[in-house]
């Protein structure tokens, strides 16, 4: 084919005719090829090949990431612009409800419900008006659904599952209320957030590292579940600990470790947990009466290593709640849609990248040295040469300078409308048998 396709829109009919013509010439059977072509074109099962197809739309429309931080000097004007947009949508009658069985609507499907879906996506700007209204779930609808899903913190798979449908069917007035609620929240942050800062957005379960008003790192996070929520706080990070110790809370010693030691006297040794008396001396486990009613007045401290509940890194900031940020040996938890599993502390995916960035102004701590120390498994606290402001925030709606309006579930039910807590009942409490690394020892 001599013409370069590039970004031109090419119909499937054109491609099919070309392919079959070449094939026919190769086998010297033009009549047979033409018959085959006609059969395909006229087949009632052909679907909607006349619809224009642009694979790039499907691949890229889900990309709604901006390098503009959630917390920035533009946060308030950006969300005010979003409020104006949604007020206009409300005054025009809002958007239609999308009625579909979860999982039914996806690319390639022809269904009357797709017409309402197209209207819904066009109204909020996820799909261009030129795509039109039809019953065909084509690549444009697929790309627009992925964009909608990405804006709502959902897996951008292009399939209308349960939570995507619920998010689409929240009325515009409820979304407008959510935007106004978050405008008030954003207005409470200081004008000067610091040259460098870290922002933990609890409902979005992710972390931004910001420098000179640009996001330089984003990390998925695991935050507190509904019964043990992560606290909202403005503070400063003052320390990174490589190869941290982990100390068992008193309640866990009483409820979990005592019974475990009665069954298996080697439990502490197998998990590298030492007993430390009030004077700092080590106590042999065999000298303790594990059948006693009360746990001994000892510190149960887990050594650094692969079994440690905080893995390689702990990040300390000033707070009265005994909360901190840390690594985890259970990296698979970051693949969950609902990452509300902790007892208040925040687990950070790829935490070493965050540690390197925070220690970037400690000239004696380049990445190579950090990795070397982690490999040594030697407990190493490092004070930051410049403390970094950290904001544990609860932002469920915001907008970047590019006009992409983001929403997240009101997981702690703080926005004042039950409709906004879509997934609260799905995975908010600790999964039976799961390891709670903030409070429970690894088995």
LOGUDO-152624 format. One record per residue (C-alpha): x, y, z. Coordinates in steps of 0.5 Angstrom, whole numbers, plus 500, padded with zeros to 3 digits. Layout:
N
XYZ
...
//
This chain:
443
500500500
503506498
500511502
502512509
496511514
498516520
493518523
487518518
481515519
480508515
474504515
474497516
471496509
477499505
482495509
478489508
477490500
484492500
486485503
482481499
484484493
491482494
489475496
485474490
491476486
496472489
492466488
489468481
482467483
479474483
472472482
472467488
475473492
469478490
464473492
467472499
468480499
460481498
458475502
462479508
460486506
452484506
452479512
447481517
453479523
458484520
456489526
458496525
464496520
461502517
463506524
469510523
475506528
481509531
485505535
489511538
482513541
481507545
488507547
489514550
483516552
484513559
490518560
487523565
494524569
496531570
503534573
499539576
498537584
492536587
494542592
497548588
496555588
491553582
487548586
481553588
480556581
481550578
475547582
471553581
471552574
469545574
463548579
461553573
461547568
457542572
452548574
451549567
450542566
445542571
441548568
441544562
437538565
443534567
445527564
441521562
441515567
445509564
441502564
445496563
446490566
453490569
459487564
454487558
456494555
463493552
466494545
463491539
456491543
450494539
445495544
439501545
442503552
449505548
445511546
444514553
451512555
454516549
449522551
452521558
459521556
458527551
455532556
461531561
466532555
469525555
467524548
467529542
460531540
462529533
462521535
454522535
449518538
448511536
447504539
454502537
459501542
465503538
472505539
470512541
465510546
471505549
476510549
471515553
468510558
476509559
477516560
471516565
473511569
480514570
477520572
473516577
479512580
476506577
480500572
480503565
478497562
472500558
467495561
461498564
461494571
457495577
461501580
462504573
454504572
453507579
458512578
455514572
448515575
450519580
445526579
449532577
446536583
450531588
456531584
456539584
455538592
461534592
465539588
463545593
464541599
471540596
472547594
471549602
477543604
481546598
481553601
483551608
490549606
496554606
497559600
505557601
505549601
513549601
518548595
517541596
511537599
508530600
500530599
497523601
490523598
486518603
480517598
484517592
489512596
495515592
501520594
504526590
511528591
511535589
517540587
516547585
509546584
510540579
508533581
515529580
512522583
506519584
505512589
499508590
498507597
494503602
490507608
486506614
479502613
473505615
473502623
481505623
481511619
487514617
487521620
487528616
493532618
498537616
505536619
512535617
517529615
523529619
526522618
527516614
529509617
532504613
531497615
526499621
524495627
517493628
514493635
508489637
502493640
500491647
493489645
497484639
501481644
496479649
491477644
495474639
502472641
501469647
496464644
501463639
507462643
503457647
502453641
509454638
514456642
519457636
514462634
518469636
525466634
522464627
519471626
526474628
522477634
526479640
524481648
527487651
526489658
525496660
532497661
534495654
536488656
534482652
530476655
530469653
523467651
523460655
524464661
517467660
510464663
506464656
500461660
500467665
493471664
497477662
503478657
509480660
512487661
516487655
517490648
516485643
521488637
522485630
528485627
529488620
529483614
524480609
519478614
519485618
512488617
515495615
520491610
525496608
523503610
519507615
518515614
516519620
512525621
510529627
503527629
499524636
496518632
502514632
502513624
507513619
508511612
512505610
514499606
510493606
512485604
505484601
506488595
500484592
495489596
497495591
493491586
486491589
481496587
479498594
486499598
483501605
486495609
491498614
489501621
491508620
498508617
500509610
503503606
507506600
508502593
515503591
517507597
524507596
523512590
520516595
525516600
531517595
527524593
526526600
533525602
535528595
537534599
542530604
548530600
551524603
545519601
545518594
540512591
546507591
548508598
540507600
540501597
546498600
544500607
537496605
541490603
545490609
539489613
542494619
537499622
539506620
535512622
536518617
534525619
532530613
537536612
530539611
524537613
518536608
511538609
506533609
499533608
494528609
488530606
481528604
479530597
474527593
473532587
478536584
480539577
487540574
489546569
487542563
480541565
479534567
475533573
476528578
472524583
473519588
468515593
467518599
470512603
469515610
462518608
464525610
461528604
454528606
451524601
450516601
450516594
458518594
460512598
459507592
464502595
464503602
461496603
466492598
472491602
472496607
473492613
479487614
479481609
478475614
485471614
489478611
495480614
494487618
501490618
500495622
498491628
498484626
505480626
506476620
505468621
//
